[in-house]
Amino acid sequence: MGRIVFAAAMSHVLDPDYYGAHCGEHGRRTVETLMAGVRALGRRLEADPPDALVVVADDHLNVFAFNAVPAICVRIGRHVERMEQDDATAFDRLLDRLPRRYLLHEALGNRVLEEGLAAGFDLAMSWAAPLDHAFLSPVTTLLPDGPVPPLVPIFVNCVVAPQPTPRRCFAFGRHLASVIAKSPWRVALIATGGLSHFPELSFPRVGESDTVFDRRVLGWLEAGEHEPLCALSTAELDKSGEHELLNWMVALGAVSPASARRVFFGELGRINLAAVEWILP
Amino acid sequence: MSRYEVNSLLYRLKKDADFRARFTADPAAVLAAADLTDDERRALIDWDPRVINALGGYLHLLMSIPGLEGH
């Protein structure tokens, strides 16, 4: 019988140069501390490698660009490439330093998809979607020296309104847990992004975060109080800049009722960086 | 506003280097056939990321178009 052997969530622009440029020396040092915490989590994965690593993250309008934007999409197939961006700038520059190709856990991805459709989740599927920093920056910070376990990338639409609700993402996480429990595999799971930044995805509000909201979220996670998180609306997430909490909600559903341990929380003004690990039975 | 048209243009500007070069050289000509409101056309020709964003252009695209990125 399969089980989730590791579950964590973390911010996903894990790059000292990016925060050095936008938040100064304090930004650089803060993200370096976060990365050290993520790296410490990764050492546990290295010591006891899982059969698969599920990564729940959002596309930043790099892949699903207005021809169709799926609420939740499972990346199936045998391999996945990192996104290619000529003259990459901002958060896209992280990708230039990363390996180009990653193995997928084809069988687990297929089960998540097929059993998901059977269970009433109208999931999208992709054989071709590449991965941007939201997936690969955390994975390569956890495991900088490899090997990276076979991945099951899952895209959640966090930024193109209307998004799926937190409660729906949590329910999909419950589905993930069910699929994994019925499988023969030991699975690690991470969700990425956040915490609050870019409220309302509005240029005049770049530079703002919502520390009160973030601390409330972390408090609920640490206390194992999941219903208040499920009850959040997408409008609340938009207003606070907490869009990417939807990714975390999938992981939360997968591990509920587990409580989380705070690995890191740091305020930068432009964003609040964070990482948590769930305490699994 | 023409949410699809504006964001499809932004996406193409990010992903298509040749299109980006033609746009940079002569934005009015590149946009001539695009289905845009007058305000959208003006904001794109003037390349004002804040106005484009206020008109519905997505922030992440506006922050990451090589050579045209806003901060």
Contacts between the chains, C-beta under 8 A, distances in Angstrom:
chain1	res1	chain2	res2	distance
A	22	B	71	7.6
A	60	B	60	4.5
A	60	B	64	7.5
A	61	B	7	7.5
A	61	B	11	6.5
A	61	B	58	5.6
A	61	B	60	5.2
A	61	B	61	5.2
A	62	B	14	8.0
A	65	B	7	7.4
A	65	B	8	7.3
A	65	B	11	4.1
A	65	B	15	7.9
A	66	B	4	5.7
A	66	B	7	5.2
A	66	B	8	5.3
A	66	B	11	6.5
A	85	B	14	7.6
A	85	B	15	7.8
A	85	B	64	7.9
A	85	B	66	7.7
A	86	B	17	5.3
A	86	B	66	6.8
A	87	B	17	7.2
A	87	B	66	3.6
A	87	B	67	6.8
A	88	B	64	8.0
A	88	B	66	7.0
A	89	B	64	5.8
A	89	B	65	7.7
A	89	B	66	5.2
A	89	B	67	7.8
A	89	B	69	5.1
A	90	B	63	5.3
A	90	B	64	4.8
A	90	B	69	5.9
A	91	B	63	7.8
A	91	B	64	6.7
A	92	B	64	5.4
A	159	B	58	7.0
A	159	B	60	6.5
A	160	B	58	7.3
A	198	B	59	5.9
A	201	B	53	7.8
A	201	B	58	6.7
A	201	B	59	4.3
A	201	B	60	7.6
A	202	B	53	6.6
A	202	B	54	7.8
A	202	B	59	7.0
A	203	B	49	6.3
A	203	B	50	4.5
A	203	B	53	4.4
A	203	B	54	7.5
A	203	B	59	6.4
A	203	B	62	7.2
A	203	B	70	6.7
A	204	B	50	6.9
A	206	B	59	7.4
A	206	B	71	7.4
